[in-house]
Amino acid sequence: MTKSSVVFRQLWAVIKQAIPLIRRDSGVYLFIVVYTLAGLVFLYAIGAADRSAYSIYFGRWILLNGLMLPTFAIIVDISLLIHRTDIRRRLAAKYVFSTSRLAYSLSGLCLLMALMIFQGTFTSVKNGLPVWQDGFPFDVLHADIDAFLHFGADPWRWLYLVAKNDFVRAAIEWNYNVFWFVLNFGALFFVATSPRTASVRTRYVICFMVVWIVVGNILAGLFLSAGPAFYGMVTGDTARFGEQLAFLARGAESSNSAVSYQQYLWRLHEARQTGFASGISAFPSVHVGLAMLNALFAWEYNRRLGAVAFVYVAFVAVSSVYLAWHYAIDGYAAAAVSVIVYVAARKLVPADRRYVRRPAQDTQSADIATSPEAAVTVS
């Protein structure tokens, strides 16, 4: 038997084992189909079919989830194997690169490719919201509520009293525009492809999608606001956040500049064009909503990790105000929505019973749990 035929047989064995796992995700796939159809109907109904954003995601999403993150995961697996003793290394390697383990990861990659369509629908609908609302009617109300809740002053003023500093701004911009995305989509990839999270995969992915939809489409559309960065453009009052925007403009040349990205979004909005991650809406904050969702799952997995994650939620919420992306109430509302979604999902979505099979003799030697509810020591 030639090497190529052996490789083909092994590949076919992986695909065969992945098929039933993919079928078990049929409810998630159906959810994406229904959401996509509803999104397209919405766009056509409001005359915004030209705001479709699907093609924009194909290359970037496949590069991220089909190449970059899998490569990183393989590097991590190999690194963990290197640090084991010889016997444990062989047993663990046999598991990590086993047919069942690869089949599980393949089923997760298929799910991630479907989520590419989901993200395209989300951005398309978000781009259509200002068309539906004929602008951004809620900015003044949201800003006034913010000031009322924060002792009569816009929250950014309190933040700038203690943290108006170029270094602080640069650090916050890097976190908000880079690190948050690494954590958010890295967590999604990990949950989708790693047997460690097998018991929560379906629940996490459903929560992930529902938070995006409720926070970023439904509530955003019903209470559409542009946010402090665009307050002057949509209300005519350029003074209220003028000092804040002038300070942020000092970092306009930075690769992670919030002002540069805000200008990019406004150019697309004025030109009625669609771009990568385009669309303007402030209330509620998707950044905070997803950070809160991840914190809740992290707390469920490990209390110490969860505590750190909740601190990070607060940091993201503060950052969103500091960078003029959001009013403070945007973060409060998003966090509340994520808690509701998480609690509801725990009651309504059963634990996923799928797990990776492995030879019985490997179990104790490689310290790999056999229970579908247990954590696997090799991701």
N, C-alpha and C positions, 0 to 999 in steps of 0.2 A: 504494500500500500504506500503510495507516494505521500510526501509531506503535505502537498496541497489538498489531497483527498482527506487526510486526517484533520486538517484545519477546517475544511468544509463540513465534515461530520460533527466536529465539536461546535462549530457555529450553528449548525442546524439543531443540535441538541439544546443549545442555549435558547434559540428562538422557540422551540417546541415547549420548553418549560416556562417561557415568558408569556405565551399566549393565554393560559388560564389566569395568570396574574393580571394581565391587561383586561381580560373579561371582567374581573372582579372590580375594576375601576369604571365599569360601564356607566354607573350612575354619575360619576364625575364628568365623563365625556358627554353624557346627555345634558348635564347642567350647562356645560360650555356651549353646546349646540343651541340650546334654548336661549341662553343669554345673547349669543351672537345674532340669532334671528331677531330677537327683540330689539337689539341695538340697531340692526339694519332697518327694521321697520320704523323705529324712532327717527333715524336720520332721514329716511325718505319722506316721512310724514311732515317733518319741519322744513323740508327743502334744503337739507344740508348733506346730501349724498356725497358731495365733493370733499367732505371732511374725513373720509375714510383713511385709516392709518395702517392698514394691515401690512402692506409691502415694506413699510419702514422698519418693521421689527424682524423680518425674516433673517437677514444677514447677521445682525447684532445678536439676536437671541440664540441662533444656532451656534455662532462663534462662542458665546458665553457658556451655554449649557451643553453643547455638543463637543466642545474642544477644551476650553480653558478650565472649567470646573472639573470635568472628568480627569484631565491631566493632573490637576492639583490633588484630586482624591487618590489617584494612583501613586503619586509621589508620597503622600501621607501614609498609605498602606505599606509601601516598600520601606519607608523610614521606620515604621513600627516593627516590621518584620526583622530588620537589621538588628534591632535592640533586643531581640529574643535570643534564648539559648538555642543551640543547634537543633535539639529534638523539638522544642516548642516552635521553632521557626519553620521547620518542615511541615508540622501539623497545621499551623496557622496559615502558611502559604497554600496548603492544599485546600483549606476552606476559602480563603480570600479569592482565589482564582478558580473555585469550583464552578461547575455548570449551574447549580442552583443559585449561587451567589451572583453570578453574572446575569442570570435570567432575571433575578429580582431587580438589579440595577437597570437592566434594559427596559423592564416594565416602567420603572421610574422615569427613564429618559423619554419614553413615549408619552407619559403624562406631562412632562415638561414641554414637549413639543406642542401638545394640545393647549397648554397654557400660553404659548406664544400667540395663538389665535385669540385667547381670552384677553391678553394684554392689548392686542390690536383693537379689539372691540371696545375695551375700556377707554383707550385714548380717542377713538373715533367718537364715542358718545360724549366724552368730555369736551372735545372740540366743538360739538354741536350745541352745548348748553347755552352759550351766549346768543346763539341764533334763536333758540327757543325762547329765552327770556328777554331778547332784544336788549342785551347789555347786562350790567351788573347792578341790580337794584337795591342790594342789601348792605353795601359798604358803610354808609353813614350809620345805620342802625347797629351794625356789629361793632363798629369803632366806639360808638357811644355806650353800648353795653359794656364793652371792655373797660372804658374809663370809669364807668359807674362801679364796676366790681373791684377796681384797683385804686380806690381812694381818690377818685376824681382826676386821675392822670392816665394817659396812655401808657401801658405797661413798659414799652421800650424805654421810656424816660427813666423809670426806676432801674432798669438794667444798665443803662448808660451811665448812671450815677456811680456805679461800682465797677463797670467792665468796659468802658469806652477806651479801647486800646487796640492798636493795629495788630499786635501779636495775637490777642484774644480773638479778634475778628478772623484772622487767617486760620487759626485752629478750628474755630466753629465752622467756617466755610468748608474746610477739608472734611470735617466730620459729617456735615449735612449733605455735601455734594458727592462725597466719595465713600467714606466708611459706612454710612447708613446703607448704601446700596450693596456694599460687600456683605454686610451682616444680613440684610433682608433676603437677597437672592442666594447668598451662600446657605442660609438656613433652609430656604425652599429646596435647594438642590440636595442638601443633606437629608432632609426628611423624605424626599421623594425617592432617593436611591439607596439609602442605608438601612439594612435590617435592624439596626439599633432602634429605629423609630417605627418599626413595622406596625405596632399596635395603635399608633396615632396618625398614620399617614393620611388616611381618608379624612379623618376629622380635621387635621391641620390644613389640608388643601382646601376643603370646603370653607373653613373659617377664613382662610387667606382670600378666597374669591369673594365671599360675602362681605368682608370688610372693605375690599376695593369697591364693590358695587354700591353698598349702602352709604359708605363715607364719600367716595369719590364720584358717584353718579347720582344717586337718588337724593340724598340730603344736599349735596353740592348744587344740584339742579333746582331743588325747591327753594333754597335760600342762597342763591348765587351771589357771591361777592368776589372781588378781584384780589383783595388783600392790600396791606399798607404800601407795598411796592408800587402799586398801580392806582392808589387812592386818588392822587391828583388828576390822573388821566380820566378817571370815570366819574369823579364828582366835581372837578374844577377847583377843589381846595388843595393847592400844592403846598401850603404852609404847614398843615398839621403834621405831616411826616417828612417835611423837607429837610430838617436838620439830620434826621436819621439817614435818609437817602444820601445826603451829602457826605456823611461819614463813611458809609458803605462804598461810595464811589471812589474813595481813596484806594481801594483794592481792586479796581476795575481791570488792571493789567494782570492780575493773578489768574492762573489756569483754573482755579476753583472759585472764581469770583461770583458771588450771588448776583451782583448788579449786572454783570455781563449776561448771565443766563436769563435774568428778568427782562433785559432789553431784547434778547433773542425771542422770548415768548411774546413780547408786545409787538415786535415786528411781524411775526407770523399772524398774530391776531388782527392787526390792522390790514394786512394783505389778504386776509381770509384764506390762509394757507395752512397746511398740515406739515408738521415736522416731527422728529423724534422726541418723544415725551412732551409734545406740545399740548396746549390747552391751559386755560387759566381758570382756577377756582380756588378759593381760600377755605371756605367753611364746608365741612370740617377738614382737619389735617390728615392726609393719608400717611405722611411720615410718622406722626404720633400714633395713629391707629395701628399701623403694622408693628411699630416698636412695642406697643402695649400688648398686642397679640403674641409676639415672640416672648415677651416677658412672662406672660401667663403660662405658656407652654414650658418655658425654662423653669419656672417655679414648680410646675408639676413634675418635672424631671429631677431637679436638684434645688433645694432651698437656697443654698448659697449663691448658685448661679442665678437663680431667680431674683434674689435681692439686688445683685449687681445690675441685672437687666432692668429692674424697676427704676434704679437710679439713672440708668441710661435713658429711660423714657422721659424722666423729668428734664434731663439735659437736652434731649431732642425738642421737647416742648418749648423750653426756654430759648433754644437756638432758633426755632422757627419765628419767634417774636423778634429776637435780636437782629435777624437778617431781613426783616420786613416781609417775610413770606406770608405770615399769618397774624391774625389777632389771637390773643391768648385763649379766647373762648373756642377757637377752632380746635385747639389741642384738647381742651376739657371735653368737648363734645365727642371727639374721635375716640378718646380713651374710654369714655362711657359706652360708646357703641361696641368697641372691641370686647369689653367685659361682658356685655349682654350677649353678643354673638358666641363668645367662648362658653359661657354658662349654658346657653341653649344647646350648643353643639354637644356638650358633655352629656346632656340628658337625651338628646335625639339621635346622635350618631353613635352606633355601637363600636366597640373596640374591634380593630381589624385583626383577624386571627391568622393571617398568613405569616409564614416565617420561612427561613432558609433551612432546607434539610442538609444534614451532614452525616458522615459516617459516625456510628455510635462510639467507636473506639477513640475518636478525636475529642470527644466532649470534655473529659476531665483534663486531658493533657494540654489542650489549647485554651482551657478556661472559657469555653464558649457555652453560653446558656442554651438549653433546649426549649425552654418555655417560650411560646409566642409572645408572652407579656414581658419577658425578661430582656435586659439589655445585652447585646452581643458585644464582646470585648474587642472585636476587630470590625471596623467600619468598612 
